[in-house]
Amino acid sequence: MFAKAPAPVTSNPKPVLIKRFGHLVPLYPGEAEHLENDVHALAKADKHEAKQWKKIELACNSPTALKKAAYLYLTSLRCRQAAMLEVNKRLPIARRLSLHQIIEKSNAFDVLTKLDEAVQVSLVPKSSGTGYRPICNFGPVARGAQRMVLKLVRATTTPAPFQFTRLGVRKAIEEALRLITEEGLHHVAELDIKDHYPSFNAAKLVDTLPLPKAVVMQIVMAASAKYEGPHKALSLLFLNHVFHQTPPGIPQGSAASSAIAEWSVSKLKMVKIKGIAIVNFADNFFLFAKSEAALTFALKALRSAIAGLPGGSFKTEVKQEATAASRFRMLGCWIKFTPAGLDVWPTETNLEALRCQFALDLQTAEALLSSAAKEPSGSWRLEGVQAYLRLRSRIASWAAAYAFCADAEVVRDDLMWALDYLAHRFGITDAEAKAAKDPSVEVGYTPYGLSAGE
């Protein structure tokens, strides 16, 4: 008589999905007995974080008090758990942690001593067509800590009147149109900070950021992070051929990096001169002037001011000089002043990037929905519906950014038609879409090649 073969051991048992804290989270076998305690612990963490944040808001006007409050905030386990929970809501379902995993992993690292969590790095081609930028995909603990730093830095940063990164693409372009039509500033130049994130320096950030040194080194600079390539088996080759060492500056892909860059730019010192104006979005500066001579003067002054920004050593590059009558590029659109008024339309690069990314994301949504039809018991259907909703949100955000462009409505309707066909083909109802909505499907728009948000 043969012995019965043991059941195969699965390293990744399938979870069920449950809705807690406003989003769907996995619940793995064996976690149900901890669920009530986990929910209670994370609810207490949320309340504790809110109380701590009130103390930080009171300390924002004093650098010394802020550093002390920031240290207590970032070393608080409950505050870290609350931040990781918030980050979890914004991730696609396949990458979300269970509530029990959030609690367990929050204890895995001392974030101000050695935050050596693994980081997956992808190389993304630069919009210039020359070279690549390393985009970092951080783990859940680092992401939570970065979100905490983002909140701290933004609480102490008052954007300058010329900064439009938080306000969005549409507001920035609308201001440019106003400067041309109402103030007669028809001479335009675009100045770019070259390699903005890599140009930040740890020593200079320690000296100027109102945060403890350990926060700057471990969270902002990710000094202890374990960088890996797209595939672990190739990580050594990847590191040897691409980085040779830790990537310089503040890492792209970190939630904290965008806040640090915004903080630095907000310190720009420029004397206000009539007939000259600046519009800034991320690391792009658009100068507007009444004459060519005024523009030349302003460019020289702006380059000098950017070189003196806190936190690093920054060099600039003039990307274009033009007049409104000859047309100029701005954040993904062309702008031209004509006798009949202003013409605004999307650039070819903008449309190509939008349509290429749309095609890839549409294939992903279709693949998930097709797989769900073959295996209805899994989470593929839900993931497919969320991928569909994410695409709708991205197209709507793009159309809102370029609402003043004559072609934007046509492009939006064309892409939305393809999404409506996908929904009809796979039977996605309004009720199903509404049930699948959570923070992860709300997608903003950032022009191709810029890093502007969280």
N, C-alpha and C positions, 0 to 999 in steps of 0.2 A: 504494500500500500504506500502510495507516494504522499509525502508531506505536502500540505497546501502551501503554495508559494505566497510569501508575504505581499501585502498590497504595496504598490510602488509609492515611494515617498516623494511628495511634491514640495519643492523648496518654496514655491510661491502659491499657496492655496488661494483659491478665488474668494474674494470678499463679497459681502452684500453691501449695497449702498443705503445709507440712512441719512436723513436730513437733520443736521444740528448746526446751530449758530449761523443760520442763513445760507448754508450750502450743503451739498451732498458730500459725504465722506465715507471712505471704505470702513467696513467693520469685519475684521478677519476672524476666522475660527479661534475660539478661546478668549476673545476680547469682550464678549457679551457680558461676562460676569463682572468685568471692570467698568462697564459702560456708565452706569449711574455715578460712580465715584469720579470717573474721568470728566463727565459733563459738569459735575459739581466743582471739580478742581479748576477747570478752565473758565467757568463762569466767575469764580472767585478771582482768578487771574485777571480777567477783563476788568472787574471792578477795582482791583488793586492798581492796575495800570492807569485807569482814569484818575484815581486819587493822586498817584505819583505825578501825573502830567500837570495837574493843577499846581503842584509845588514848583515844577519846572517853569511854568508860565510866570510865576511870581519872581523867579530868579533870573529871568532873561536879561534884565537891565544891568546886571552885575557879572562881569566875566568870572570873578572868583566864585561867587555863589553858583553860577551856572555850571562851572566845572565840577563843583562838589555835588550838585543835584544830578548832573549827567552821569557821574560815576556811580551814584546810588541807583539810578535808573537802569543803567546798562548792566550792573551786577545783580539786579533783581531777577531771580528765576521766574517769578510770576509775570513780571513785565515782558521777559523774553518769550514766555509761553503765549501771552496775549498777542505779541507781534508775529510769532510763527503761525498762530491761528488766523490772523488777518492775511498773511501772505498765502496761506493754504487756500483761502477763498478765491484767490485770483489765478490759481494754477489750473490747467486742464485736469479733468478727472483722473486720467491715467497717472498723473504725477503727484496726486494729493496723498498726504499722510492720513492715517486714521488718528482719532483723538488720542488713543493710547500711545501711538508712535510719536506724536507731538510731545507728549509729556516725557516719554523715555529719552528722545533725542535732545530735548532741551537741557538735559543733564550731562550730555556727552562731551561737552567742551567748556573750558573756562575761556570765555570769549575775549577777555582782556589779557590773557597770559599766552595762550597758544591755540588759535583758532585754525587748526590744521585739517579742516574738513576738505574732502576732495572737491575739485572744481573741474567741470568738463569745459574744454575750450574748443571753439569752432573758428575757422578762418573765413571771414566774409570779405569779398572783394570790395575795395574802396570805390566810391562813386566816380572818382577821377579815372578809374580804369587801370591805375598803377598801384600794385601792392595790395596787401590784405590788412585788415584790422582784426585782432583776436577778441572775440566776444565770449565772455565768461558766463557759464551757467552754474551759479553757486548752489550749494546744498541748503537744506531748510534752516539750519541753525544760523549760517552766515546771512542768509536772506532776511531772517528775522532781525538779526543784529543790525544789518544795513538799514532796514526800515526804521528802526529806532533812531539811528544816526540821522537819517533823512528828516525825520520829524524834529529832532533837536536842532539841526542846522536851519531848516526852514522857519522854525519858531524865532530864530535870531536874525533872519535875513529879511530886509525890506527891499524888494526889487526896485531898481532905479526906474525912473519914469520912462526910459528908453527900452527897458527889458520887456519883451513880449513872449518869452518862452512859456510861462504859465498861462498866459492869456490865449495862446494858440495862433496858428498860421493865419486864420482869417483876420483877426484883430491887427496883426503885424502888417498885413498887406493893405488893409483898410487905412491904417495910419500913413502908409507910403502914398496911397492915392490922395489922401487929404493934404499931405505936404506938397504934392505936385499941383493939385487943383486950387487949394485955398491959400497956400503960402508962396507958390511960384518957384519952388525949389526943383528945377528941372535937370540939374547936373547930378549924376548918381555914380557912386563907386561902391563896390563890395569888397570888404576886407575879411579875411578868414584867419582864425588862429590855427596855425599849422600843428597837427598832432596834439590837440588840446589836452586830452586826458593823459597821454604819456608825458606831457611837459610838467606835470605837477611833481613836487619834490617833498619827500617825507620831512626833512629838516625844516623846510620853510613852512609846511603845513603845521608842524608842531609849534612853531613860533607864532603863528598868526590865527589858527583856528581856535575858537573858544571851547575846546574839548581837551580832556586829559590825553597825555602822550600815548598811553596804552590804547586808547580808542582809535587814535589816528593810525597807529602802526598795525594793530590787529584787524580792525574793521574797515577803516577807510582805505588803507594801503594793501590790505590782505597779505601782510608780510609772511604769515606762516602757512598760507593756503597751499594745498597739494594740487598743482596744475597737471591735468591729464588731457591727452588728445581725444578726438571723437570716439576712439575705440581703445579700451584699456590695453589691449595687446600691442597697440602701436604707440602707446604713450611715450616710451623712452625715445623711439625714433622721432616722434613728433616734437618732443621737447628739444632734442639735440639739433634738429634741423630748423626749428622755427624760433625758439626763444633763447637758447643757450643759458638763460638765467630767468629769474622772475620777471614777468613783463614790467616795463617801466611805468611809473606814474600811478594814477588811480585806475582801477580796472574797468573796462567797458563791459556793461552787463550788470554792474552793481547798482542797486537802488541808491546807495549813498553818493555815488560819483556824480550823478546829475545835480544833486543838491549842492555838492562842493563846488562844482563848476559855476552854478548860478550864484552862489555866495561870492565867489571870487570876482565875477563880472560886475556884481552889484557895487563893488568898491571902486569902480572905474572913476577917475577924477578928470573931468573935462570942464573947462570954463564954458559957460553958456554964451554963445555968440549969435546975434541976430543974423538970420539968413543961412544958418547951418543947423542940421538936425541929424540925429542918429536913431536907427531902428535896429534893435538887437534881437536875434533868435538863436538860442544855443551859442555856438561859436562863430556865427555869421553876423557881421556888422554891415549895415547899409547906411552910407552917408549921403545926405541930400544937401545941395548947396545952390545958391542963386547964380553963381558964376564958376567958370573953370578955375580961376585963380583961388577963389574961396575953397573950392573942393580940394585943390592941391595942398593948401595950407591945412585944412581940416584932416586930410589923410595923414600928413606928417605928425600932427598933434595926436591923433588917435593911435597911431602905431607906437608912439612913445608912451602913451598912457597905458596901453595894453601890456607893453613890456614891463611896466611897473606893477601889474596886478599881483595881489598876494597869493602865496601858495606854490609858486613855481617859477620857471624861466620860460617866457612865452615869446614866440616869434610869429610874425604875421606875413600874409601873402595877399597881394591885391589880385582879386579874381576877375574883376571887370571894372572898366570906366566907360560911361556912356552918358547920353542925354535921354530924357524921357521921349523925345521925338524920334530917336533912332532905335528905341526899344531896349529893355534890359531884363535880365532874369531876376526873379526874387522868389525863393522858397517854393520852387516847383511851377512857377507860371511866368509867362512873358507879360510885360507891361509896356504899352506904347501910347504916347500922347499924340492925338491927331486933331485936326481942326474941328472935328465933330465931337471930340471928347476923348476919354480913355478907353482903349481896348485892352482886355485882360483875357488870356487864354492859357491852358496848361502847356507846359513844355513837353517835347517829345520824350525826354528821359522820364519825366513824371508818369506819362501815360503808359510807357513801356513797362516801367517798374510795377505800376498798379496792375496791369493786365497779366504780366508774368506771374506775380505773386498770387493773383486771383485764380489763375489756372491751376497752380500747384495746390492751393488750399481747397479749391473745388474738387480736385481729384482725391484729396485726403477725406473730405466729407463724404464723397460718393463711395470710397472704399470702405469706410466705417459703416455706412448704411447698408451696403451690399453684404458685408460680413454679418451684420446683425440679422439679415433675412435668413442666413444659413444657420446661425446660432442665436436664436431669440433669447436664450437664458442669460447671456452675458450683458456687459454694459456698453457694447458697441453702439447700440441704437441711441442711447443717451449721449454718448460721446459724439456720434455723427450729428445729432440734432444740435448739440452745442457748437460743433464746428461750423454748421450752417448758420447759426445765430451770430457767431463771431464774424463770419464773412459779411453778413448783412450789416453788422455794426461798423465794420471797417469801411465798407463802401459808403454808408451814410455819413461817417466821419469825414471821409475824403470829400464827398459832395458838399458838406457843410463848410469845409475849409475853403473851397473854391466856388462858393455859391454865386459870386459875382462874375464868374467866367461863363461866356456864352455856351461853351461846349460841355460844361460840367453836368448839366441836367441830362443831356443825351448819353454821356458816358455812364452816368449812374443808372439810367433806365435800362440801358443795354445789359449791364451786369446784373441788375436786379431781376431782369427777365430770366436770365440763366438760373438764378437762385430760386425764382418762383417755379421754374420747370423742375428743378431738383426736388423741391418740396412736394409738387404734384406727383412726380414719379414715385417717390417713396412714401407718400401719404402722410406728410408731416402736417398735423392740424394746428390751428391757433392755440387750442387748449394744451397740446403737447409741447409746443414751443414755449408757452407761458410757464409751464411746470418746470421746464429745463433751464430757465433763466437764473443766473446768479452772477456775482461780480466778475467771473472769469470771461463772460461773453461780451462785456462792455469794453470795446477796443477804441482807443483814440487814434489820431492820425499824426504822424511825424514825417516830414519830407524825407525822401530817400537819402541816406548818407548822413543824417543828423541824429544826434542823441539828445533828446530833449526831455524825456520824462522818466518816470520811475520804472 
